[in-house]
Amino acid sequence: MVKIEFMSLEYTIKYSAKNSYENGATSALWQFMIIPETNDSQEVLSDRFINSHYIPVENSVNGYGFKTYRIRYRKSSFEEIAFHAEFQLIKEVENVFEKLADLSIEEESTKLNSLEFKADNDVFLRQTELTSLPKETAFQFDQNMSLFQNLQNLNKWIFDEFTFKANVTSVDTNLEDILKLKQGVCQDFTHLFIAIAKSRGIPSRYVSGYLHQGNGYFGDSQMHAWAECCLPESGWIGFDPTNNLIAAENHIKVAHGKDYTDCPPLKGIVFSSGKNETEYSVQVSAQQQQQQQ
């Protein structure tokens, strides 16, 4: 008898963006951080990036070592430019629970509060404007549970207490407003998750990436955001509070940072006046790869 197990997913990701300038633009510099990372669980097989003005594309890396595309426009005035990227990659199907270290609650607490652990993860323990809590929240950590269990509960608490709704916040909305509105999108819920986790001394970072479409998840029509937390001897584990998920084979990582400002998908400088608009879309599709045993 042949047993068939699905061990990996082959993803195709299509990213499209269009920038429009009411009174035209004379020059511009854009940086796109949209290239999936190659890491232990995913491997990029191919990438392609083009634009409607056939401008040469430069490759660079940001301060955290993640790949970016850069485009410099120095030609005549233009009113519109479109960009399109396509990626092929393999994503391994992981059992996140197998990564968890077998530590007692006391051992875990001792290691979390050790100077060595704090020094190793100092960057992702720092507060930022977008990950600073203005007050105590209703969520409380249970000292009789593991850090992982507490973070699972935090994931669910945000999912239950806050409503996914577009166009009520912006990329620089602070947590005081999020806590009042109880609405927002993936970056808002990720910032809140990070802030609460950091307040308990857990190193946490913001992740930008893609979410597998077709499963009814929130945020899957554009680029997505979730958090990663470093647990003693377990390493970095991803949590998606927007969907109450542990980040696994449905989550395709692009980059991470302290908050959104470290890894925006698109940023740039454009010399223009009047109204500017950006439209973009993401399509993620997957094909299962089979292994016979």
N, C-alpha and C positions, 0 to 999 in steps of 0.2 A: 504494500500500500504506500502511495506517495503522499506525504504530508506537505501542504503548501503554506508557507508563512510569508506575510508581507513584512519585509525588513526595511524598506526605504520608499520614499516618494520622489518622483521626478517632477520638478516644478517648472512651469513656464510663467514668467511674470512680464506683463506688458505695462509700461508706465508712459503716460502721455500728458503733456502740459502745453498750454497756450497762453502767452502773455500779450495783452493788448494795451496800447497807449493812445489815449484820446487825441493828443496833440503831437504824436510822434516822439521818437527818441533818437538821439544822435550818437550815443555810445553807451556801452554797458559791460558789466562784468558779472557773470553768474557762476555760482558754485552749487552743484547738485550732489547731495549725499544720499544716493539711492541704490548704490551697488551692494548686493548682498555680501555679507562677510563670509570668507572661507574659514571654518573653525572645526572643532572636533565632531560636530554633528551635521555639518552641511558643507558642500563643495560646489563652487561655481564652475560650471562647465564652459559657458560662453557668455559674453556680454556684447551688446551693440547699442550705440548711442548716436543719434543723428539729429539734425535740426533743419528747419525749412529754408535757412539762408546759407546752408553748406559751409558754415564757419568751422575751421579746424578745432578739434576738441583736445584740450590738455588734460593730462592725468596728474593728480597730486594726492597727498595724504593730509589729514587734519592733525591737530595736536594729540589726539589719542591713537593715531596710527591707522585710521580708517580711510579707505580709498574714496576719492571724489573725482567728478568731472568738472572742468572749468572751461568757460567760453568767454572770450573777449571779442566784443563787437566794436569796430572802429570805422565802419563804412558810412554810407549816406544814411539819412534819416529813414526810420522804418516805423510802421504803426502796429505791426504784429509779427510774432515769431512763434513757431511751434517746435516742440521737442518730443522725441520718442525714443524710449529705451526698451530693450528686450533682453531678458536673462533666462538662462537655462541652468538649473542646479539640481543636485541630489541632496535630499534631507533624510537622515537616518531616523528611524522610529525608535525613540528611547523610552525606557521606563525610568521616570524621574525618581521614583521611590527607591530605586536601587542605588542612587547616589547618596542617600542619607546615611550619615555616620551613626554608628550604634553607640551613642553617648547618653549617659543619664542626664536628667535636667540639671543636676548640680555641676556635673562636668562641663556641660555646654555653657552654663552661666559663667563658670570660672574662666573658660577659654575666651568667651565673648568679651569679658572685662579685663583680659590680660593686656599689658602694655604692648606686647609683641603683635597681637592681633589688631589692636587699634592703630599701631604704627604702620602695619602692612596695608591697612585699608583707609588711611587717613583722608584721602581725597574724597571718598564716598561716604564719609561721616560728616562732612562740612555742610552747614546750612547755606542755602541760596535764597534769593528773593522769592523764587517760585516754589521752594520747598520748606518754607518757614511757617510753622503753625502759629496763628494769632492767639489761640486759646486751647485749652484742653478739649478733646472731643469726647463723644459718648462712648467711643470704643476703648476698652480696657484690655490689656494683656493679662492672661491668666498664668500666674507663677507656677501652677501645677501642670502646665502643658509645655511641650517642647516649643522651640522657636518656630519650627515648621508648622505645627498645628496652629499656633497663634497667628501666623501669617496667612494661613488658609482661612482662618476666621475673619481676619482683616479684609481679605479679598472678598469674602461673602458679604461682610458688613457694608462695604462701599457699594457693591452690586445691588444690595437690597435697599439701601438708604438713598441712593442718588439715581437720577433718571438721565439716560443718554438722550441728549437733545442738541442738535447742531444749531449754530448761529446765535447762541445765547452768551458765549464767551469768546475770547480771543486768545492768541498764543501767550499773551502776557498777563492774563487774568490771575490775580493772586488767590491764595487759599481762603482768605477772609470772605471774599465774594462767593467762592465756590461753596463754602459751608452755609452761606445764607441762601444762595439760589437752590442748592441741592440738585442742580442740573449741570450738564456739561458734556464734554467729549473725552476721548481716551487720554489725551495729554493732561487734562484736569484731574481725572481719577488717578492717573499714574503719579502726578505730583503729590496728591494727597496721600497715597499709599506710601510713597518714599518718605514724606515728612513724618508720618506716624511711626514708621519702622525706624528711622534715624533717631527719633525721640527716645527710643528704647535701646539705642546703642548698636543697632544692626546696620552694617554698611549696605547702602542701597544706591542703585543707579538707574537712570532713565534709559530706556531702549527704544530706538526707532527701527521699524521694520515693516514687514508685510504679514497679513493674516490670510490664511487659506479661505477663499470665498466658497459660497455654496452651503455653508453649515449653519446659517442663520445667526452668525455672530454680529455684534455691533461693531461698526468701524471698518468693515471689510471692503468698502468700495473705494477707499483711499489708503494712504499709508497709515500704519497703526502704531500705537505706543503701549508699552508695558514696563514693568519694573523687574529688576534683578536684585536679589539680596544674597549677601555672602554669609553662609552659616558655617560655624567652626567645623573643620574637617570634612564638610560636605561640599564646600565651594559655592559657586554662584548658581542660584536657582531662580527661574523666571515666574512671575505672578502677573496675571492679567485681570485687574479688578473690573475692567469694563465688561468682561464676560464671565467673571468668576471661574477662570481657568488657570491651571498650571501651564506655563508656556512649554510646549513640546513640539511635535512634528507639524502642527498647524501654524506655528510662529516662525517666521524667517527673519533672522536678525540682519540688520544693516550696520548699526553703530550704537554706541552708548556714550553717556556723559553724565554730568551731575544733574542736569535738567534739560528741558527742550532746547535752550539756547546753545548747548554744546553740540547738538546734532540735528539741526533743522534740515528737512529734505532739500529745500531750496532757499538760498539767500543771494543777495547781489546788490550792486550799485548801478542805477540807471539814471542817465541824464535826460529828464523829461519833465513836462508840466501837464496839468490837467488830470483827469481820471485814469487810473491804471487798474487793470483787472488781470487776475490769474485764474485759469481754470485747469484742473487736472483730474485724471482718473487712473485707477489701477485695476488690472485684471490679473487674478491669480488662479491658475488651474494646475491640477496634479494628476499624475498617472502612477498607479502603484506598481512597484517592481517586485516580482515574485522570486522567492528562493525555494527550491525543492529540497526536501529532506527525506 
